[in-house]
Amino acid sequence: MQLKVTGRHIEVTKSLNGYIRDKITRLKRHFDQVLNVHVILEVQKTTHTAEASIHLSGNHIFADAKAEDMYVAIDALIDKLDRQIVKHKEKLKDHHRQEGSHRKVVEQAELETV
């Protein structure tokens, strides 16, 4: 996995870079096919913005978060990315064997007629 951190109107310090690297490892727990991640940190007056673009095998995920503090914005960003990756993983594993699938409805209708 490649990680690129860019700062707009902010210097990306070692502590910020390390914090982002620690948080990104949380994403790899759910889905290990993350190819590259590009994080953009931006400051505009009192608003701190964190954006991330993740390239997965066969998909592209984007999220952003704004907060008064950069660390809070990064935490919110990672939470959003985590939810999106879990959703992406569920879509990959979905084999249409849910409660309302066509085969289940047909089987239930056959049982009711017998």
N, C-alpha and C positions, 0 to 999 in steps of 0.2 A: 504494500500500500504506500502510495506517495502522498505526502502532506505538504501543501504549500500555504503559507500564511502571509497575507498582504495587509499592510496598514495604510489607511487613507487619513491623513491629518493626525496620525498617531504613530509613535515609534513602537514597534513590536519588541518588547523586552524579553529577556530569557524566561522570566517568570510567567508572562502571558503565553509564550510559546510552549513552555512546559505544561501549563494548565490546559491548554488546548489539546496537546498530545495525550495527556492523561484522560481527558474526557472522550477523545475520539476512540480510545481503546474500548470504551463502553459500547460503542457501536459494533465493534468486531465480535463482541460476545454473541450478538443475535445473528449476524450475517457476516461470514468471513470472506465473501467474494467482493469486497470493496476494493476497487482498483485505484482510484485517486480521489483526493479530497482537496478542495480549494476553499480556504476560509479568508474572508475579507472583513477586517475590523475598521470601523469608521467612527469618527467623532464629529458631531455638528453641534456647536454650542454646548448644551447640557445633555444632549441625547447621544447615547452610545449605541451603535448598531453593529450587529454581528451577522454576517451572511455566510452561507456555505453551499457549495455545489459539489455533489457527490456523483461520481460516475461508477455505476455498478455494471456487472455483466448484463448487457441488454437493456439498461434503463439509466435514467438521469434524474436525480433528486435535488431539489433546491429548497432552502428554507432560510428565513431571516427572523431576527428578533431585535427588539429595541428596549432599552432600559436606561435608568439613571446611572448605573454602574456597569462597567465592561464585563466584570465577572458574572454578574446577574444575567446580562445579555447572552453570554456564552452558555451559561447553564440552560437558559430557555431555548436557545438554538439547539443544543444537544438533545433536549427533551423532544423537540419537534422532529428532529432527524431520526431519533430513536423510534418514535411512533410511525413515521413514514417507512422506515426500513422493516419494521415488524409487519406492517401492512403489505409491503412488497413481497416479503417472504411468504406470507399467508397466501397471496395470489399465486405464487409459484407452486405451492403445495396443494392448492385447491383442486380436487379431482371431482367436483360436483357430486359429492356423496353427502350432501346435507339433508336436513329434515324434509325440505320441500322439493327435493329433486324429482324428476319425472319418474324414475324407477320406483322410488319409495311410494309415490302417489298411486301408481298402477298396482303395486303389491298390496297397499292398504285397501284399494277398491276391490280387488279380487277377494281379499279376506272378508270384507263386509258382505259380499254377495253370496258367500258360501254358508 
